[in-house]
């Protein structure tokens, strides 16, 4: 079987998922994580969008190491030629080697949406692909609504594909845009069309029937060489093919070497990282990467598992970086914590009393709502504190936050803080745009004369997740803070029923991690 290309569209198609709103920094973080993981193509968005323009500029200055960064857009407008269409111009200005464009394949869309003659649509496809290819771009052509198009008018659907191929498309991608095609239909149509074209074919499946992964796998088994999807299945309506599930199946069931075995062991971590940055709950029953994917409950299952794990597990969870959990057992949560510690080069022997104490602490914290997948800085600090390998750079004596609403409607936040730094008490106050910003400003003000390097650090993202919806305003919340300096980016976490306290925990960890990092490099 030929090599399968992995094409991720989390940052574009996934961003269309209800509840997701990526910042520029979010997109950069996810893109770099996917690049490290071994994805071949990373679609970063529409360059015509100002936010995405910034993403492309940043990734141009510090390029991805492995993946091909891909800009996304559509064929040119019906009333314009490619060379004077602003959206096509923005694709070129993104300066990516690869450009993906979509065009109308379904005659219904040509007639009712574009409202142009069918032959004119063929010219749009040919002229756009040809123009971009003439600029030295690798052009991937997404055949929008391909399977519906083929069922409606197979002759015209084939003409649209041939127009793209003849114009120089390097790949054509069959899109089940409405997600309503059965797997048997996917196989039948691929067999009908594949023999008509020589250009490599890709598959882009939506999940409206719950078949996106099945359709993607079926397409691969029947000759396609590129699979498109999103991590965790994010996407409009019911989402897209979950790329983590597709990869898990390709590697463990079909023995297709789409990524290395070592990278596969990172898949669960990558999936959870993306869910945290996306501020979306991880689906516990998600195949391969879900926290319940290898959970065992009930006497018969547990007894069998302890004798032979193959009795109730289709693969070894360690292959995909997940772990087995036996509920109501001392084994719960042990292995992932050991693995995390090893990744941070912290020496934890599995059977030592210190390890047992730390494992119990982390189990208790995770039960309370802490999650460390996107907060490795907090995890490292926690472990080092427990191992007595870390001394705090400052100690809090007290803080107070005052929020005042004035008659003109303006809201002012002020934080007053008392801390002890190197034996010296600092008592400072600072205003802010909100209570957390005021706390951040007050803390920095107190520390700046002792640690000038903090001026080079800033908070790049702040997320709050409610953990107990039924508790209403008394619910516990998890705060995730992303911080960065000129060389690095790190995440920290805090949990409390009080959002300011949860934020303070994450804020302190972010500052202390920066100081610890600088101290290591000194």
Helices and strands as residue ranges (DSSP letters): E 5-8, G 14-16, H 24-37, E 41-46, H 50-61, E 68-74, G 82-84, H 86-93, E 98-104, H 107-109, I 110-114, H 118-134, E 138-144, H 146-152, H 154-167, E 171-176, H 183-194, E 200-205, H 212-221, E 226-229, G 231-233, H 243-252, H 261-264, H 267-277, E 295-296, H 299-307, G 309-311, G 317-320, E 325-326, H 334-343, H 353-368, H 376-386, E 395-405, E 411-421, E 424-432, H 435-447, G 452-456, E 458-466, G 469-474, E 477-484, E 489-496, H 499-521
